[in-house]
Amino acid sequence: MPTTAAMTIQKNAPIPTWFGIGGRADRLLAVRSDDDIRRGLEIDRAALVLGDGANLLVDDAGVGELVLAMEGYCGVEFADGSGVVAQAGADLSKLIHETARRGLAGLEGLIGIPASVGGAAVMNAGGKFGQIADVIRRVHAISRGGSEVTLERRDIHYGYRRSGLNDLVIRRVEFGLMPEDPGSLRARVKDVMAYKKGSQPLAASSAGCCFKNPTLRQDVRDERGEIGRAGERVSAGMLIDRAGLKGLRVRGAVVSERHANFLVPDKGAAARDVIDLMEQVERRVLDRFGVVLEREVVVWRRK
């Protein structure tokens, strides 16, 4: 294996994702420090960043770019008061449980969202109970040219499932949380998880919600009544359900009967099965309602 200083570049390496399927990386670097990030970018400025692999699907042919795997870059520091600094590879769920245990409020509504801290910051992870942008103070990153970048929250263009941070490699994220009774926070974490377990197929090998909730460009209704009016954001899962697509199957991939915005692969399925199912869902929702679905799941393909 080729090496650079203490780094080892793995060849033909698996890319772990929550789907549990998909291709491999021609080259993969396990990141453990800021220097590893810089050296990785010196090797390949177009390097792909792998966090928890939660909202990622890798096409069966894999990828040729260097993959920066952040799983070893997961330290968390708790400052005096309510400040928390987490490295990009830190597990969001573990961070939520620890902040609740310490009586620090603000992240507990994100429990059940699979993500690393860096990935959550880039996609502005969130849902019914809040979004991560609400508690971010600043983000530290490295540009593709190797320069350190620090962005205050006011300078980050956060919106629904977007941040404008995609061209940067996140190093660490600073949070501003609020003191609260640990018992109350732990109860809230349990309540949010109970809600999600009751409405989502959390045990399935999927990436969570596949599509972003779209903002309607025109009034939409069907034979069952109004779905939404122009300018309103509506549930992508509801649109998929109302299009009659629950249970829709493409070879080894199926639209969940429990929550229509979850696409679930069978054991032995290929990534192409899920990709083709995504495309069919997109076409059929567009044909039925005139609504363009935008993917929340990121697909890596060989260029």
Secondary structure as UniProt FT lines:
FT   STRAND          3..4
FT   TURN            5..6
FT   STRAND          7..14
FT   TURN            18..19
FT   STRAND          24..30
FT   HELIX           34..43
FT   TURN            45..46
FT   STRAND          48..50
FT   TURN            54..55
FT   STRAND          56..58
FT   TURN            60..61
FT   STRAND          63..69
FT   TURN            71..72
FT   STRAND          76..78
FT   TURN            81..82
FT   STRAND          83..87
FT   TURN            88..89
FT   HELIX           92..101
FT   TURN            102..103
FT   STRAND          104..105
FT   HELIX           108..110
FT   TURN            111..112
FT   HELIX           117..123
FT   STRAND          126..127
FT   TURN            128..129
FT   STRAND          130..131
FT   HELIX           132..135
FT   STRAND          136..142
FT   TURN            144..145
FT   STRAND          148..152
FT   HELIX           153..155
FT   TURN            160..161
FT   TURN            166..167
FT   STRAND          169..176
FT   STRAND          178..179
FT   HELIX           182..199
FT   TURN            202..203
FT   STRAND          220..222
FT   TURN            223..224
FT   STRAND          225..228
FT   TURN            230..231
FT   HELIX           236..242
FT   TURN            243..244
FT   TURN            246..247
FT   STRAND          249..250
FT   TURN            251..252
FT   STRAND          253..255
FT   TURN            260..261
FT   STRAND          263..265
FT   TURN            267..268
FT   HELIX           271..289
FT   STRAND          298..300
//
